[in-house]
Amino acid sequence: EKALGQKVIVPKYNKVMGAFGVALLVKEHPPQKTKFRGFEISDMDIKCDSFQCKGCPNQCEVIEAKMNDKIIARWGDRCGRWSNLRYD
C-alpha cells in the first residue's frame, strides 16, 4: 500500500479471481469454434486402451481414448511425445 500510495483490496474469494476474470473475457469475446463436445459426451461410447512407449528410457504407459475409432486424447507420457499431439 505504501509503494502504490493507495489501499489494496483483497477479495474474500481471491483464489478464484483468475477463473472469474477468464470467464468475463470469454463472455466478452466468445471463441468462434471450440472443441467442447457437449455434456452428452457422458452418454457416448469412448474406448480406452494403453500401450508402452519405447521412445525413451521412461517406457511410459500411454492411455489412448477413442471415439468412433478416432483418437480423441492420449495421456500418461512424461515427455509429452503423445499427449502434446493435436487431435481434430
N, C-alpha and C positions, 0 to 999 in steps of 0.2 A: 504494500500500500504506500509505503514511503517512496519507493522508486517510481511508482506510477502517479503519485500525487492524488490518488482518489481511492475510494473504498472498493475492495474486491468482494464480490458476492459469489458465494459457492452454493449452488442449488442443493436441495436436500437429496435429490437422486442424481448426483453428479456423475455416477459411474455409467449411466445410460445416456448421457447428453450427446455423445458421439453418434450413437444409433439414432437418437431423436433428430439430430442435425442432418444425417444422411436421409432419413425419411422425408424431411422437409425438402431437401434438394431434389429427391426423386419425384416428389409431388409437384414441384415447380417445373421440373424438366424430365418428364417421363421418357424412358427409353422407347425407341420405335419398335424394337423387337427384343424379346427375351427368350431364354431357354427354359423358362418355367413351363412345366407340362400340366399344371393344374393339380388340384387336390385329388382328382380322380386317379392319380398315379398309384395311390394305395390299393386300388382295385385291379391294377394291371398286372400282367404276368411278367415278372422280372426274374431271370435266372442268373444265379451267381456260380462261378467256378473259380478255381485257383490254379496257379502254376508257379513253379520255382524258376526265378530268373537266374540265368547263369552269366549275366553280362558283367558281373564284377564279383569280388570275393564275398560280398554281403550275402549272396544267394537268398534274396528275399522271397517270401511267399506273396505273390501278387494276386489280389482278388479282382475278378473281372465281372462286371454286371452287364447283362444283355437283355434287350427288349426287342422282340420280333427278330431275333438272330442278328441284331445290330448292337455293337458295343456302345454302351452309354457312359461307362465310367470304369476306371481302374484305380486301385489304391493299395497301399501296403509296401510300396517300394521306398527304400530310404534315400535313394539318389535322385528320384524324380524321373527316371527313364520312362516309366509307364504312366504315372499319374499326371505328368505335365503335357501329355499328348492331347490334341484337340479332338473332340468327338462332336460331329454335327448331326 
